[in-house]
Amino acid sequence: MKVLLLKEPREGANGPDPYFKELSARGLKATLIPVLSFKFVSLNVLSERVCITEQIYQCTFYSSSKSSISFSSTVQLFQPENHGGLIFTSPKAVEAVKMSLDTYNKREEWNVVKDQWNAKTIYVVGKATAALVEELGLSVLGEDTGTADDLSRLILQREDSRIKALLFPCGSIKREVLPTALKRNGIPLDTLTVYETAQHPDLEKNLLDYFTQQGLPASIAFFSPSGVRFCLEAVQRLSGPRLSQIKFAAIGPTTADAMAAAGLSVSSSAEKPTAQHLASAIAEALQ
């Protein structure tokens, strides 16, 4: 049976996309179609927030004879000292950090400050985000949380209003659950938008090609509320009266809520946002 995954393929050193591998292992033929496109922004600001900033102070002294002596002093400011920790809720936010370090030649500075970040707490949502953060040399907490709701509860269990602001690199389209929960409980948050999200320019064409060449899939999986918003109309149009034959799957409860709100019947939802959990949920729904 065919399964359509509405997500960007992620092939790495370990081979094909893990969702493709897990579904193939269960005898399902998976196709991945990217739904979103991303544009990184404010990388210069991000590189300064996570690394070392140099600030030059100019001083002038005047003598009784009205002559003056001027000198300047450069002070290195270690940015981890200004924050209580880091929050990552998406792989793209981690990619933005990596790109900012490479674009602005901050890798050496990062090697100096990462131990200072590790002295604080690095909060993440999900194993995929955690793995990317660990590639930066950071230790993480929260990889078993599946949603921003879960992570916000974890943060509130550990932090109070005395903490310095948590640095939160994020996308332009984000749920306000985490910022709202932290603000309500007096936890300071330094939010920085580091990527903008839009519909993938080839989405309509790729969906048309898929339905034309492969026909109706047995299951379609959504990976974000944005994916639901950008894909739903095309999927409904291309499926026509056979829409009810498709088993719709969600990567987690937030996406499932968006699907239900759009009028879709959710046949399965991953217990955790991993390839293994989603593949298991889809396979069970298709039995």
C-alpha positions, 0 to 999 in steps of 0.5 A, spaced: 500 500 500 502 507 498 503 512 503 504 519 502 508 523 507 507 531 506 514 533 509 521 534 506 525 528 505 531 528 510 537 523 508 543 523 512 549 519 513 545 513 515 541 512 509 534 514 506 529 518 510 527 514 517 520 515 515 521 512 508 525 506 512 520 505 517 514 504 513 518 500 508 520 495 513 512 494 514 511 493 507 508 500 505 511 504 499 512 511 502 513 517 497 515 524 500 513 531 498 516 537 501 510 542 503 514 548 506 520 552 504 524 556 509 528 562 508 533 564 514 533 571 517 537 575 522 543 570 522 547 576 524 543 577 530 543 570 532 550 569 531 552 574 536 546 572 541 549 565 541 557 567 541 562 572 543 560 579 542 566 584 542 564 591 544 569 597 544 569 603 549 572 609 547 575 613 553 578 620 554 581 624 560 583 631 560 588 634 564 588 641 568 592 644 562 586 642 558 590 637 554 587 630 553 588 623 552 584 618 549 584 610 548 580 605 547 578 598 550 575 592 547 571 587 551 569 580 550 562 579 552 560 572 553 553 571 551 551 565 555 552 569 561 546 573 559 541 567 558 539 562 563 539 557 557 536 555 550 530 552 547 529 549 540 522 546 538 524 545 531 530 542 527 530 548 522 532 553 528 538 548 530 540 549 522 539 556 523 544 556 529 549 552 524 548 556 518 549 563 523 556 560 525 558 558 519 556 564 515 559 569 520 565 565 522 564 564 529 566 556 529 572 558 533 568 562 538 562 557 539 568 552 541 569 557 547 562 558 549 559 552 548 561 549 555 558 555 558 551 553 554 552 546 557 553 549 564 545 551 563 539 547 560 538 546 553 531 544 552 528 541 546 522 538 543 523 531 540 529 526 538 530 529 531 531 536 534 535 533 540 540 529 535 541 536 531 543 540 537 547 534 540 551 535 533 553 542 536 556 539 542 550 541 547 547 536 552 539 536 551 533 535 556 526 534 553 527 529 547 522 525 550 517 531 550 513 531 543 509 538 543 511 545 546 505 544 551 509 538 554 516 542 554 513 548 557 510 543 563 518 541 563 521 548 563 516 550 569 517 544 573 525 546 573 525 554 572 522 560 576 522 567 575 529 568 578 532 565 571 535 569 566 531 570 559 531 563 555 534 564 548 528 561 544 530 561 536 524 560 532 520 560 526 515 566 523 509 561 524 509 558 531 504 556 536 504 561 542 503 555 547 510 555 550 511 563 550 504 564 553 505 559 558 512 561 560 510 569 560 504 567 565 508 564 570 514 569 570 519 566 566 523 571 561 524 569 554 528 572 549 525 570 542 528 571 536 525 569 529 530 566 525 527 563 519 520 564 515 516 559 513 512 559 506 508 554 502 513 550 497 513 553 490 512 546 487 507 543 492 501 543 487 505 540 481 508 535 486 501 533 488 498 533 481 504 529 479 503 524 484 496 523 484 496 522 476 502 517 476 501 513 483 493 514 484 490 515 490 494 513 496 492 508 502 494 513 507 496 521 507 500 523 513 501 531 515 507 533 519 504 540 521 498 545 522 502 549 516 502 543 512 494 542 513 493 549 511 497 549 505 495 542 502 488 540 504 485 544 498 489 540 493 488 533 496 481 534 497 480 536 489 485 531 487 482 525 491 475 527 489 469 523 492 474 518 494 477 522 499 473 518 505 477 512 502 484 515 505 486 514 512 489 520 514 495 520 519 498 526 524 505 526 527 502 528 533 496 531 537 497 539 535 497 537 527 491 532 529 487 538 532 489 542 526 486 536 521 480 535 525 479 543 525 479 542 518 474 537 517 479 531 516 477 524 520 484 522 523 485 515 523 492 515 527 496 519 530 503 518 533 504 517 540 511 520 539 514 524 534 518 519 531 519 515 524 518 509 528 511 511 532 508 514 526 510 508 521 507 503 527 500 508 527 499 508 520 500 500 519 495 499 524 490 503 521 491 500 515 490 493 517 
